[in-house]
Amino acid sequence: MLHTQRIEGLRTYMAREGLTQVLMGNPININYFADFGAFTSDRATFLYVTGDRAAVLCSDVIGYTGLEGMDVVYHTDGDNVCAEVAKVTDHTKPLGFDGGYPAKWLLPLREFQAASDYVLADRAINLQRAHKDETERQLLREASQMNDRVMKRVRGIFHDGITEREAAAIISQMFVEEGADMPGWCIVAFAEGSADVHHHNGDAKLKRGDTILIDMGSPRKGYHSDMTRTFFWKEVSDYQREIYELVKKANLAGEAAVQPGARCCDVDAAARDLIAAAGYGPNFTHRLGHYIGLEEHDPGDIIGGNTDPVEEGMAFSCEPGVYLPGKFGVRVEDLVIVKADGTAEVLNKDNKELEVLSD
C-alpha cells in the first residue's frame, strides 16, 4: 500500500532541500512510504520517488505481496542492478539516497551515469518521518498505554535480594502479556548503577535505601514505547529526594516548553538550564530527548544544537537526568506528541511523584 500523503509530504521536503529524485534502500523508510513488507536481502529492493512518480524497484523472485496497484519495476537475477536503476533515474539531476542505501549498489551507479551528482537525502526523509499522521499518533498512544500498564505492574516485583538481571527478565515478559510485538527491552539499575546512563543489567542485589531506575519499552503494532521511572527501596534520603524533585521539575519544564514557535533546542534548554541553575549541569550528560516512532530512536534529537522548529505531529522523549558517579542517578522520561495548538500531549500517564517501594 502506497501512503500517498506521506509521499506528498516527502516531495515538499525534497523541494525544500533542492531534490527532484530520491532513491531509498532502508527497509524502514521504504515501508513507511510504501507498506509492502520490504526487508533486507542480498537481492535489491528500492523505492524511487520524484515529483510525479513513486516506484518500487525490486527482484522478481523475492515474492512480495501487497504490491498490487503500485508502480513496480522488476529486475532478474541475471540483470546488473545498477544498470537497471540507471534506466529509471534522471541522469541530468542529482540523485538523493537515504543513509541505509547499500554502498555495493551505490558506487557502481557512477559507471552508468545514473545522475549528475549523488547526495544524501536523509534530511528530507527524516523531516517527513518526524511529522506523525493521525494513524501513527494513535499507535504511539497505544504503545505508551501498554508501557504504563507494565510500569504499574513493575512496582510489585521487587524484594530484598532480587538482582537487576532477574527483575529485567520479569519485566521483559510483562510486555508480551500486555500486547507488545516482542519481549520488552529494559534497563534495571540499582544504587550506584543508576548513575550509569546506559547501565547494563548485572547481578547487583536490591537492598534498603537503593535507588531503582527502570528504563523500558517495546513496540506495539510496529510503533515504539519508551519510559523511565525512578523509585527508592524502603527508604529515601534527603539527598535522594532533592535530586529526584529537581529531575521531575526539569521533566515538567521540558514538556511545558513545547509551545508555538519553540525550537528543539529551546525545549532542551528549558530542562537543562533548570538543572544547571541547581549546580548539577555537568551531571546531566545526554540530550533531553530523541524522536520516536517506527524506531525506538527515530532520526532526530531534542538537543542544544537542533534549531528545527517543534511542529505538529512530532513525537519525542523528554528525559532529563542527574547522575552522581559512585552514588546514584535519577531519570524521569515521558513521550510527547506535539498537538495542533503547538503544545505537548504527554503520552505517559504513570505517576511521577516520588515513590518509596517496599515488599
Number of C-alpha atoms within 10 A of each C-alpha: 16 22 12 12 11 19 21 16 16 23 23 17 19 25 13 11 12 13 21 17 24 27 24 25 24 20 22 18 20 22 18 18 24 24 16 18 15 22 17 11 9 6 15 19 23 21 23 23 23 19 16 9 10 21 18 22 23 23 19 14 11 13 9 14 10 13 16 11 8 13 14 16 16 14 20 13 11 6 11 11 21 20 18 19 21 17 11 13 20 16 15 11 15 20 23 24 22 20 15 13 18 14 10 10 16 15 11 14 19 16 10 14 16 25 18 12 13 17 13 17 22 18 17 23 24 17 18 22 26 20 21 20 15 10 8 17 21 13 19 28 21 20 28 29 18 24 32 22 16 23 23 11 12 16 14 11 13 18 17 13 12 15 20 24 18 17 20 23 16 15 24 21 16 21 25 17 12 16 17 24 15 14 19 22 18 24 24 27 33 30 22 18 27 29 24 16 18 12 15 15 19 16 13 18 17 20 17 16 16 25 28 26 25 26 22 22 28 26 28 23 13 16 23 25 32 25 25 25 23 25 23 24 22 17 16 18 10 9 8 20 15 10 22 24 15 20 26 24 16 27 27 19 21 25 25 15 20 25 18 16 11 17 21 24 20 24 24 29 21 20 28 27 15 19 23 14 9 10 10 19 15 12 16 22 14 14 19 28 24 19 23 27 25 21 14 17 16 17 17 19 21 25 20 16 12 14 13 15 14 24 23 19 21 23 30 26 27 30 29 30 31 25 22 19 13 12 14 22 29 30 28 24 24 25 27 26 27 24 18 12 10 18 20 23 16 20 23 22 13 18 11 19 12 16 17 17 17 15 10
